């Protein structure tokens, strides 16, 4: 595995030993509803993830297998989203994670995050190749089905609500309401999903960022002020780990533009 770009911020506050990881688990995983790991090695892989050691977390998760695959997929997807600069490499990382997640579903059909990380990875891949092209390849249906399965298996999965809201918003934004209907996209459902995500995980910066983007896609200029307020709240959030720090920094960058 080629060396990945390092997490670019100070990670001192995001380093959790075993006791601290357990203590803060519910807050750290309010987004993905991942249960606390039974396996010490998987817990160590999660500690690496929270500290922004995405490559080490991926390698440790894959080595552990089982529940460790979820750590690997999350670490790889978050790394590819925020830190991988090479577009071709980024798309490869998403496809690899999607394939692993699909294989994980066969092994663990009740594992909500096996479906979530498949949906996330395919969704990001689709954004990379263009949403219209992704829809033409039938990837939209795959994403929607996987996210709906995630929510069925884990109703409190805030991040799946965010991603499903973003799916509805992006499809309508790119192909319009009428064609969007053929993809199962609906403005009302999209907005409902974003609100639900914030009800489940009120501290989430990424839910605010995606909700803001979704509002502008679905409602246009008239929701600009509301969207900016959501970005402001996201930028002022207190990150608890490296991933949240990347979300907060993204919101800050958006506000500066």
Secondary structure, DSSP 4 states (H G I P E B T S, - for coil): -PPPPPP-S--GGG---HHHHHHHHHHHTTTT-PPPPSSHHHHHHHHHHHTT-HHHHHHHHHHH-TTHHHHHHHHHHHHHHHT---HHHHHHHHHHHHHHHHHHHHH-TT-HHHHHHHHHHHHHHHHHH-HHHHHHTTHHHHHHHHHHHHHHH-TT-HHHHHHHHHHHHHHHHHHHHHHHHHTT--HHHHHHHHHHHHHH-TT-HHHHHHHHHHHHHHHGGGGHHHHHHHHHHHHT---SSHHHHHHHHHHHHHHH-
